[in-house]
């Protein structure tokens, strides 16, 4: 919308004729007409009186506020889409981790599948899950470092640090006690599974709070 059209709408919305608006602004009716037809623009010293007459800010008169609001709205929509895609990717990765654990537990003793084949499928599923989670984390984390630090949830960081310490201790204790190093590495898969669940829970909780 041009400045002239906006001035015309504001005047009509205030139920003023061109003569009445001209009288209040200390200009001629012909000047008001030229403004509204975009044949000329108000002088700088008339901006404040016009805003006062129509009850708007200079930014609103010149269209700056609307543009800023539109830009902020676009950014918000893009950020929401980014968060939904990231949540979906993490959820898919978590599901594959869970499925891979169920697979390795069920496939050999119950389905009588060759252990080598079963282990290969298990590792493939874990690899795909890891790839998905790493991919979405890289692609959908494009914010600046300052914004990341600002948005980072300290509770999630604290929980992840505690889980990492407990997992490391548990891994070493079980591994040394059983000498089953070829199996105990699964503990780290479970750790990754739990940390991603924690992230997802807090992410969804943040979305609820925003709504």
Buried (B, 14 or more C-beta within 10 A) or exposed (E): EEBBEBBBEBBEEEEBEBEBBBBBBEBEBEBBBBBBEEEEEBEEEBBEBBBEBBEBEEEBBBEEBEEEEEEEEEEEEEEEEBBEEBBEBBBBBBBBBBBBBEBBEEBBEEEEBEEEEBBEBBEEBBEBBBEBBEEBBEEBEEEEEEEEEEEEBEEBEEBBEEBEEEBEEBBEEBBEEEEEEEEBEBBEBBBBBBBBBBBBEBBEEEEEEEE
